[in-house]
Amino acid sequence: MKKIVFAGSNLTSRAGLTNKSIYVIILSRRAELMARWGKPKTVDWRGVPSSPTSFCIFPIRDAAFSPELNIWLVYNHADKGRKNPLAQLLGFDPQQQGGGRKKGKPAAYGMPGGGLNPEWLETAEGAAVREGSNESGVKVIRARLIPVPGEKNKALILNKKTGERTRPEIMYADGQQVHIELMPNEKLLLNPMNYYLAEVDWFNSKVREFLLNLKNNLIAEGACTAEDIAREGISINTLTREELLALGVDEEEVGKISDPEEVCEIGGFALLPVSLLRDMWESKRFYLNPEEDRENPLDPTTYVYYSHVKRILEGLDLMGVA
């Protein structure tokens, strides 16, 4: 039944001759949408388009930085002002996107990863190897699927014309079909999330050499000590497109130098001890700079995606990696 809320008031005309009871009918959000677009319909999951995403956990053991296990992360620039990649994948008209997503991924450090390339008939594992290598500057030798339980996948509800999200994502587990109703102006896109433990060629990478030089310079300048880096990790988020390309990041991720209008998606890297990530999760503080928080944001930020911290720790436990 349609929910209607009545708000009433008695008003007197300016001439003072009549009294009228005026009622404003306020429709609930659901009823408002129904009045505008029509009745919602239950989704039939058969034939719903799917755009899987693969992420890589990069466990790094390197005594030059820390005696404990470290995790390699990539700094992502915010989606603001960038075209919606899901909309482009599904063939939506770019002119309908209004210059970019209204709300997108915020800037932060996170696992390297991305979507499958349908033109290459790519597998989820292949996407993990390709995206992991391209974004990180570190070659992924092989990737092992992590059997993450529970509701890890996303059902995205998009506007049919623009590809913009019309409401929050709905989480679902592998093999699960949840009840979803769509308005006539909406369509559904399934976004299965796959997580892999990567074996990488760290010691032959240019980024390791770069990070080692950065560490030595910071210590020489008195900015920190070797013990500080072993405990708190090391990070940088201000690298240019040219610097990233020189470090082995793929042109696909940072854009061509010959085309300055292309958006550079990456800004740097972080090598963080697992103990630091566990402290983050327990304290629910996901900033590398202790002076930064939601009320005092920095630009560029030192934020680490909390959902990535969760999946990294969960993945390490599931795979028995200390």
C-alpha positions as CSV (number, residue, x, y, z in Angstrom):
1,M,0.0,0.0,0.0
2,K,1.2,3.5,-0.8
3,K,2.4,5.3,2.3
4,I,1.0,8.9,2.5
5,V,1.8,11.4,5.2
6,F,-0.7,14.3,5.8
7,A,0.5,17.6,7.2
8,G,-2.4,20.0,7.9
9,S,-2.8,23.6,8.9
10,N,-5.6,26.1,9.2
11,L,-5.1,29.3,7.3
12,T,-7.1,32.5,7.2
13,S,-7.4,34.6,4.1
14,R,-5.9,38.1,4.1
15,A,-9.4,39.6,4.1
16,G,-10.3,37.5,7.2
17,L,-13.4,36.3,5.5
18,T,-12.8,32.5,5.2
19,N,-10.9,29.8,7.1
20,K,-9.6,26.9,5.0
21,S,-7.9,23.7,6.1
22,I,-5.0,23.1,3.7
23,Y,-3.5,19.6,3.5
24,V,-0.1,18.9,1.9
25,I,0.3,15.3,0.7
26,I,3.9,14.2,1.2
27,L,4.6,10.9,-0.6
28,S,7.2,8.6,0.8
29,R,10.3,8.2,-1.3
30,R,9.1,4.9,-2.7
31,A,5.7,6.2,-3.5
32,E,7.2,9.3,-5.1
33,L,9.4,7.1,-7.4
34,M,6.4,5.0,-8.3
35,A,4.3,8.1,-9.2
36,R,7.1,9.4,-11.4
37,W,8.5,6.2,-13.0
38,G,5.9,3.5,-12.5
39,K,5.9,0.4,-10.4
40,P,9.1,-1.5,-9.6
41,K,9.7,-5.0,-10.9
42,T,11.5,-7.9,-9.3
43,V,14.8,-8.7,-11.0
44,D,15.2,-12.0,-12.8
45,W,18.9,-12.8,-12.3
46,R,19.2,-14.8,-15.5
47,G,21.0,-12.8,-18.2
48,V,21.9,-9.9,-15.8
49,P,25.2,-8.4,-17.1
50,S,28.3,-9.0,-14.9
51,S,31.5,-7.0,-14.5
52,P,33.9,-8.9,-12.2
53,T,36.7,-7.1,-10.3
54,S,40.0,-8.7,-9.2
55,F,42.2,-7.4,-6.4
56,C,45.7,-8.6,-5.4
57,I,47.2,-8.8,-1.9
58,F,51.0,-8.2,-2.2
59,P,52.8,-9.8,0.8
60,I,56.4,-8.5,0.8
61,R,59.2,-9.9,3.0
62,D,62.2,-7.5,2.9
63,A,64.5,-7.1,5.8
64,A,65.8,-3.8,4.3
65,F,62.5,-2.2,5.4
66,S,61.1,-4.3,8.2
67,P,61.7,-7.7,9.9
68,E,58.0,-8.5,9.6
69,L,55.7,-9.1,6.7
70,N,54.7,-6.0,4.8
71,I,51.9,-5.3,2.3
72,W,52.4,-3.2,-0.9
73,L,49.6,-0.7,-1.6
74,V,48.8,1.7,-4.4
75,Y,47.7,5.3,-3.9
76,N,44.5,6.0,-6.0
77,H,43.4,9.5,-6.9
78,A,39.7,10.3,-6.3
79,D,37.1,9.5,-9.0
80,K,35.8,13.1,-8.8
81,G,35.7,14.6,-12.3
82,R,36.4,11.3,-14.0
83,K,34.1,9.4,-16.3
84,N,32.2,6.5,-14.8
85,P,34.3,3.4,-15.8
86,L,31.3,1.0,-15.4
87,A,29.2,3.3,-17.5
88,Q,31.8,3.3,-20.2
89,L,32.1,-0.5,-20.1
90,L,28.4,-0.9,-20.6
91,G,28.3,1.5,-23.5
92,F,26.4,4.4,-21.9
93,D,26.5,7.8,-23.7
94,P,29.5,9.8,-22.2
95,Q,27.5,13.0,-22.9
96,Q,24.8,11.8,-20.4
97,Q,27.3,11.4,-17.6
98,G,27.6,15.1,-16.7
99,G,31.4,15.1,-16.7
100,G,31.9,12.4,-14.1
101,R,30.4,10.6,-11.2
102,K,28.4,12.5,-8.6
103,K,29.9,10.3,-5.9
104,G,32.9,8.1,-6.5
105,K,35.8,6.4,-4.9
106,P,37.7,8.7,-2.6
107,A,41.5,9.1,-2.8
108,A,43.3,6.5,-0.6
109,Y,45.8,3.7,-0.5
110,G,44.5,0.3,-1.5
111,M,45.1,-3.1,-3.1
112,P,46.1,-3.0,-6.8
113,G,43.4,-4.4,-9.0
114,G,40.7,-3.7,-11.5
115,G,38.1,-5.2,-13.9
116,L,38.3,-7.9,-16.5
117,N,39.0,-6.9,-20.1
118,P,36.0,-8.5,-22.0
119,E,37.7,-7.9,-25.4
120,W,40.5,-10.2,-24.4
121,L,38.2,-13.0,-23.0
122,E,40.2,-12.5,-19.8
123,T,39.7,-14.7,-16.7
124,A,39.4,-13.3,-13.2
125,E,42.9,-14.6,-12.4
126,G,44.3,-13.1,-15.6
127,A,42.8,-9.7,-14.6
128,A,44.4,-10.0,-11.2
129,V,47.9,-10.6,-12.7
130,R,47.5,-7.9,-15.3
131,E,46.0,-5.2,-13.1
132,G,48.3,-6.1,-10.2
133,S,51.4,-5.7,-12.4
134,N,50.2,-2.6,-14.3
135,E,49.2,-0.6,-11.2
136,S,52.0,-1.6,-8.8
137,G,55.1,-1.5,-11.0
138,V,55.9,-5.0,-9.6
139,K,55.6,-8.0,-11.8
140,V,53.0,-10.6,-10.6
141,I,54.3,-14.1,-11.2
142,R,51.2,-15.9,-10.1
143,A,48.0,-15.3,-8.2
144,R,46.1,-17.7,-5.9
145,L,42.4,-17.2,-5.4
146,I,41.4,-16.5,-1.8
147,P,38.1,-18.3,-0.8
148,V,36.5,-15.3,0.9
149,P,33.2,-16.3,2.5
150,G,30.0,-14.3,2.9
151,E,28.6,-11.3,1.1
152,K,31.6,-10.0,-0.8
153,N,30.0,-9.2,-4.2
154,K,28.2,-6.1,-5.2
155,A,24.9,-5.6,-7.1
156,L,25.0,-2.1,-8.6
157,I,21.7,-0.4,-9.4
158,L,22.3,2.1,-12.2
159,N,20.4,4.7,-14.2
160,K,19.6,3.3,-17.6
161,K,20.6,6.5,-19.4
162,T,23.7,7.7,-17.6
163,G,25.1,4.7,-15.8
164,E,25.2,6.6,-12.5
165,R,24.3,4.7,-9.4
166,T,20.8,5.5,-8.2
167,R,21.1,3.9,-4.7
168,P,23.6,2.1,-2.5
169,E,25.0,-1.2,-3.7
170,I,23.5,-4.5,-2.4
171,M,25.9,-7.1,-1.2
172,Y,25.5,-10.8,-2.0
173,A,27.5,-14.0,-1.6
174,D,28.7,-16.4,-4.3
175,G,25.8,-18.4,-5.6
176,Q,23.3,-16.2,-3.8
177,Q,20.4,-14.4,-5.5
178,V,18.9,-11.7,-3.3
179,H,15.5,-10.1,-3.9
180,I,15.9,-6.8,-5.8
181,E,13.2,-4.6,-7.3
182,L,14.1,-2.1,-10.1
183,M,12.2,1.0,-11.2
184,P,11.6,1.3,-15.0
185,N,14.5,3.8,-15.2
186,E,17.0,1.5,-13.6
187,K,19.1,-1.5,-14.6
188,L,21.2,-4.0,-12.6
189,L,24.9,-4.8,-13.0
190,L,26.5,-7.6,-11.0
191,N,30.0,-6.8,-9.7
192,P,31.6,-10.1,-8.4
193,M,34.7,-9.3,-6.3
194,N,37.6,-11.7,-6.4
195,Y,40.7,-11.5,-4.2
196,Y,44.1,-13.1,-4.9
197,L,47.3,-13.6,-3.0
198,A,50.0,-12.6,-5.3
199,E,53.5,-13.9,-5.7
200,V,55.6,-11.1,-7.1
201,D,59.1,-10.3,-8.4
202,W,59.8,-7.6,-5.7
203,F,63.6,-7.7,-5.5
204,N,64.0,-7.0,-9.3
205,S,61.5,-4.2,-9.4
206,K,62.4,-0.5,-9.9
207,V,59.9,0.5,-7.2
208,R,61.9,-1.4,-4.6
209,E,65.1,0.5,-5.6
210,F,63.2,3.8,-5.5
211,L,61.7,3.1,-2.1
212,L,65.1,2.1,-0.7
213,N,66.6,5.4,-1.9
214,L,63.6,7.3,-0.4
215,K,64.1,5.5,3.0
216,N,67.8,6.3,3.0
217,N,67.2,10.0,2.1
218,L,64.5,10.4,4.9
219,I,66.9,8.9,7.5
220,A,69.8,11.1,6.3
221,E,67.6,14.2,6.5
222,G,66.6,13.3,10.1
223,A,62.9,13.0,9.1
224,C,62.7,9.5,10.7
225,T,64.7,6.5,11.8
226,A,65.0,3.0,10.4
227,E,63.0,1.8,13.4
228,D,60.2,4.2,12.6
229,I,60.0,2.8,9.1
230,A,60.1,-0.7,10.3
231,R,57.2,0.0,12.7
232,E,55.1,2.5,10.7
233,G,56.0,1.7,7.1
234,I,56.9,4.1,4.3
235,S,54.7,5.8,1.7
236,I,54.6,8.5,-1.0
237,N,51.5,9.9,-2.8
238,T,52.9,12.8,-4.9
239,L,54.5,11.0,-7.8
240,T,54.0,12.5,-11.3
241,R,53.0,10.6,-14.4
242,E,56.5,10.6,-15.7
243,E,57.9,9.3,-12.4
244,L,55.3,6.5,-12.3
245,L,56.1,5.4,-15.9
246,A,59.8,5.4,-15.1
247,L,59.1,3.1,-12.1
248,G,57.3,0.5,-14.3
249,V,53.6,1.5,-13.9
250,D,51.7,0.8,-17.1
251,E,50.6,3.6,-19.4
252,E,47.1,2.3,-19.2
253,E,47.0,3.3,-15.5
254,V,48.6,6.8,-15.7
255,G,47.6,7.9,-19.2
256,K,49.8,8.8,-22.2
257,I,52.3,11.6,-21.8
258,S,51.3,12.7,-25.3
259,D,47.7,13.3,-24.1
260,P,47.7,15.6,-21.1
261,E,43.9,15.4,-20.8
262,E,44.1,11.7,-19.8
263,V,43.5,11.3,-16.1
264,C,46.3,9.7,-14.0
265,E,44.7,7.3,-11.7
266,I,47.7,6.6,-9.4
267,G,49.8,8.9,-7.2
268,G,52.2,6.7,-5.3
269,F,52.7,3.7,-3.1
270,A,52.9,2.5,0.5
271,L,54.8,-0.5,2.1
272,L,53.0,-1.1,5.4
273,P,53.7,-3.7,8.1
274,V,50.8,-6.1,8.8
275,S,50.9,-5.2,12.5
276,L,50.1,-1.6,11.5
277,L,47.1,-2.7,9.4
278,R,45.9,-4.8,12.4
279,D,46.2,-1.8,14.7
280,M,44.3,0.3,12.1
281,W,41.4,-2.2,12.1
282,E,41.3,-2.6,15.8
283,S,41.4,1.2,16.5
284,K,39.2,2.0,13.4
285,R,41.7,4.8,12.5
286,F,42.7,4.4,8.8
287,Y,45.1,7.3,8.4
288,L,48.9,7.0,8.2
289,N,49.4,10.6,9.4
290,P,48.3,10.7,13.1
291,E,47.3,14.4,12.6
292,E,44.7,13.6,9.9
293,D,41.1,12.5,10.4
294,R,37.7,13.1,8.8
295,E,37.5,16.5,10.4
296,N,41.1,17.5,9.4
297,P,41.6,16.0,5.9
298,L,44.8,16.4,4.0
299,D,45.3,16.7,0.3
300,P,46.7,14.4,-0.8
301,T,45.3,12.2,1.9
302,T,47.0,9.4,3.9
303,Y,43.8,7.5,4.2
304,V,43.8,3.7,3.6
305,Y,40.5,2.2,2.4
306,Y,39.0,0.5,5.5
307,S,37.4,-2.2,3.3
308,H,40.8,-3.1,1.8
309,V,42.3,-3.3,5.3
310,K,39.6,-5.7,6.2
311,R,40.0,-7.9,3.1
312,I,43.8,-7.9,3.4
313,L,43.7,-9.2,7.0
314,E,41.0,-11.7,6.2
315,G,42.9,-12.9,3.2
316,L,46.1,-13.4,5.0
317,D,44.3,-15.4,7.8
318,L,42.5,-17.5,5.3
319,M,45.7,-18.3,3.3
320,G,47.7,-19.0,6.5
321,V,50.2,-16.1,5.8
322,A,51.6,-14.8,9.1
